[in-house]
Amino acid sequence: MTELNLIPYELRRKKKLGYTGREMAKIALVIAGILLFAILIPTGKLIFLQNKEKALIKEISSKESQLKESEELSRKITSYKEYINMVEGILSQKQTIEDKVRTIEKYMVSDVVITNLSAGKGTISIIANSKSYSSLCVFVANLQESTEYKEARLSGINFNTDKLNYTAAITISY
């Protein structure tokens, strides 16, 4: 039996050639869509990353100013700590000097008068007056015998004829 072909000749020819115009247009549209997505997705990602980069740069610049401010504050804090330590050292030294000067009172002889007293680092200088030469010597001897002071040295004793008293220069080391 032979087969009867009712399909017109033109349609058979188009079928042999392949796809029709509409089908070609659909395929072209799909390919164009795929290409469009292939271009738009990386472009969109690039724009997103560029915006993110700009935001990060702004954030870094704001953090840099905060970092500079923090470093400046740290320098000031260090400076203030050094100043506080210096002041505490001076105050503790002042307290030590005050204590040393107050203990001189224990070794005073009744008729000795201190006319000048100056304190430095580790030393106290005294100018004392007395009507009695021996009172000044006893005062210096008391200071030398004390355990609070390393050394008490009498620099000289002078007699003041106008005031009729003796003046002594004494240096105490502690």
VONUDREN-608828 format. One record per residue (C-alpha): chain; x negated, y, z; residue in one letter. Coordinates in nm, 3 decimals, always signed. Layout:
A	X	Y	Z	A
...
This chain:
A	+0.000	+0.000	+0.000	M
A	-0.116	+0.335	-0.083	T
A	-0.082	+0.627	+0.134	E
A	+0.119	+0.926	+0.037	L
A	-0.046	+1.261	+0.115	N
A	+0.203	+1.543	+0.154	L
A	-0.048	+1.808	+0.269	I
A	-0.099	+2.073	+0.005	P
A	-0.430	+2.083	-0.164	Y
A	-0.535	+2.422	-0.022	E
A	-0.481	+2.312	+0.335	L
A	-0.682	+2.001	+0.276	R
A	-0.962	+2.211	+0.135	R
A	-0.958	+2.449	+0.437	K
A	-0.960	+2.152	+0.668	K
A	-1.265	+2.018	+0.498	K
A	-1.439	+2.356	+0.523	L
A	-1.390	+2.371	+0.898	G
A	-1.228	+2.630	+1.113	Y
A	-0.967	+2.877	+1.002	T
A	-0.999	+3.254	+1.029	G
A	-0.797	+3.269	+1.349	R
A	-1.003	+3.000	+1.505	E
A	-1.322	+3.178	+1.402	M
A	-1.191	+3.499	+1.558	A
A	-1.115	+3.317	+1.884	K
A	-1.463	+3.164	+1.890	I
A	-1.618	+3.504	+1.817	A
A	-1.416	+3.658	+2.101	L
A	-1.529	+3.389	+2.344	V
A	-1.892	+3.433	+2.239	I
A	-1.857	+3.812	+2.265	A
A	-1.704	+3.772	+2.613	G
A	-1.986	+3.544	+2.723	I
A	-2.244	+3.791	+2.589	L
A	-2.063	+4.080	+2.756	L
A	-2.070	+3.900	+3.092	F
A	-2.432	+3.803	+3.034	A
A	-2.516	+4.173	+2.990	I
A	-2.279	+4.322	+3.251	L
A	-2.367	+4.091	+3.540	I
A	-2.743	+4.170	+3.542	P
A	-2.672	+4.539	+3.476	T
A	-2.427	+4.550	+3.765	G
A	-2.674	+4.367	+3.988	K
A	-2.946	+4.615	+3.884	L
A	-2.725	+4.915	+3.969	I
A	-2.633	+4.756	+4.303	F
A	-2.999	+4.695	+4.387	L
A	-3.098	+5.049	+4.284	Q
A	-2.831	+5.194	+4.514	N
A	-2.946	+4.967	+4.794	K
A	-3.306	+5.078	+4.735	E
A	-3.206	+5.446	+4.758	K
A	-3.020	+5.379	+5.084	A
A	-3.321	+5.196	+5.227	L
A	-3.555	+5.479	+5.125	I
A	-3.327	+5.729	+5.304	K
A	-3.319	+5.506	+5.611	E
A	-3.699	+5.470	+5.609	I
A	-3.747	+5.846	+5.581	S
A	-3.512	+5.905	+5.874	S
A	-3.696	+5.639	+6.077	K
A	-4.031	+5.803	+5.990	E
A	-3.916	+6.131	+6.144	S
A	-3.797	+5.941	+6.450	Q
A	-4.132	+5.761	+6.464	L
A	-4.322	+6.091	+6.449	K
A	-4.101	+6.231	+6.722	E
A	-4.157	+5.917	+6.931	S
A	-4.534	+5.940	+6.884	E
A	-4.527	+6.307	+6.987	E
A	-4.327	+6.219	+7.298	L
A	-4.571	+5.938	+7.377	S
A	-4.862	+6.182	+7.352	R
A	-4.682	+6.426	+7.582	K
A	-4.603	+6.148	+7.831	I
A	-4.969	+6.041	+7.831	T
A	-5.077	+6.401	+7.880	S
A	-4.835	+6.446	+8.169	Y
A	-4.948	+6.118	+8.330	K
A	-5.310	+6.234	+8.310	E
A	-5.212	+6.568	+8.459	Y
A	-5.018	+6.396	+8.739	I
A	-5.314	+6.169	+8.813	N
A	-5.543	+6.471	+8.823	M
A	-5.308	+6.657	+9.058	V
A	-5.271	+6.349	+9.281	E
A	-5.651	+6.321	+9.293	G
A	-5.682	+6.685	+9.388	I
A	-5.411	+6.651	+9.651	L
A	-5.571	+6.340	+9.801	S
A	-5.907	+6.517	+9.802	Q
A	-5.742	+6.821	+9.959	K
A	-5.591	+6.596	+10.226	Q
A	-5.933	+6.443	+10.287	T
A	-6.091	+6.788	+10.314	I
A	-5.813	+6.905	+10.547	E
A	-5.865	+6.601	+10.768	D
A	-6.242	+6.656	+10.775	K
A	-6.200	+7.025	+10.859	V
A	-5.950	+6.946	+11.135	R
A	-6.185	+6.693	+11.293	T
A	-6.453	+6.964	+11.322	I
A	-6.232	+7.108	+11.594	E
A	-6.305	+6.806	+11.814	K
A	-6.676	+6.887	+11.815	Y
A	-6.645	+7.262	+11.877	M
A	-6.810	+7.419	+12.177	V
A	-6.599	+7.675	+12.364	S
A	-6.798	+7.991	+12.277	D
A	-6.867	+7.902	+11.911	V
A	-6.659	+8.092	+11.656	V
A	-6.640	+7.985	+11.290	I
A	-6.649	+8.297	+11.073	T
A	-6.666	+8.130	+10.731	N
A	-6.576	+7.781	+10.615	L
A	-6.586	+7.654	+10.260	S
A	-6.529	+7.300	+10.137	A
A	-6.653	+7.140	+9.819	G
A	-6.679	+6.790	+9.688	K
A	-6.833	+6.593	+9.972	G
A	-6.962	+6.893	+10.167	T
A	-6.836	+7.154	+10.409	I
A	-7.033	+7.476	+10.466	S
A	-6.982	+7.664	+10.792	I
A	-7.107	+7.995	+10.921	I
A	-7.059	+8.009	+11.296	A
A	-7.129	+8.273	+11.562	N
A	-7.198	+8.234	+11.929	S
A	-7.344	+8.439	+12.216	K
A	-7.551	+8.135	+12.312	S
A	-7.823	+7.975	+12.101	Y
A	-7.775	+7.645	+12.281	S
A	-7.399	+7.640	+12.208	S
A	-7.472	+7.644	+11.836	L
A	-7.731	+7.367	+11.879	C
A	-7.485	+7.158	+12.083	V
A	-7.217	+7.209	+11.815	F
A	-7.455	+7.088	+11.540	V
A	-7.569	+6.797	+11.760	A
A	-7.206	+6.695	+11.818	N
A	-7.145	+6.695	+11.441	L
A	-7.459	+6.488	+11.381	Q
A	-7.353	+6.234	+11.643	E
A	-7.002	+6.199	+11.500	S
A	-6.895	+5.900	+11.289	T
A	-6.669	+6.108	+11.060	E
A	-6.960	+6.285	+10.891	Y
A	-7.265	+6.141	+10.716	K
A	-7.487	+6.432	+10.796	E
A	-7.475	+6.771	+10.966	A
A	-7.765	+7.003	+10.889	R
A	-7.848	+7.335	+11.050	L
A	-7.988	+7.566	+10.783	S
A	-8.094	+7.841	+11.017	G
A	-8.004	+8.043	+11.322	I
A	-8.042	+8.423	+11.319	N
A	-8.000	+8.667	+11.603	F
A	-7.784	+8.972	+11.523	N
A	-7.910	+9.258	+11.739	T
A	-7.613	+9.483	+11.664	D
A	-7.353	+9.231	+11.781	K
A	-7.582	+9.054	+12.027	L
A	-7.494	+8.708	+11.899	N
A	-7.644	+8.422	+11.701	Y
A	-7.528	+8.326	+11.349	T
A	-7.586	+7.975	+11.219	A
A	-7.540	+7.826	+10.872	A
A	-7.435	+7.459	+10.893	I
A	-7.387	+7.212	+10.605	T
A	-7.184	+6.896	+10.668	I
A	-7.177	+6.600	+10.430	S
A	-6.894	+6.348	+10.444	Y
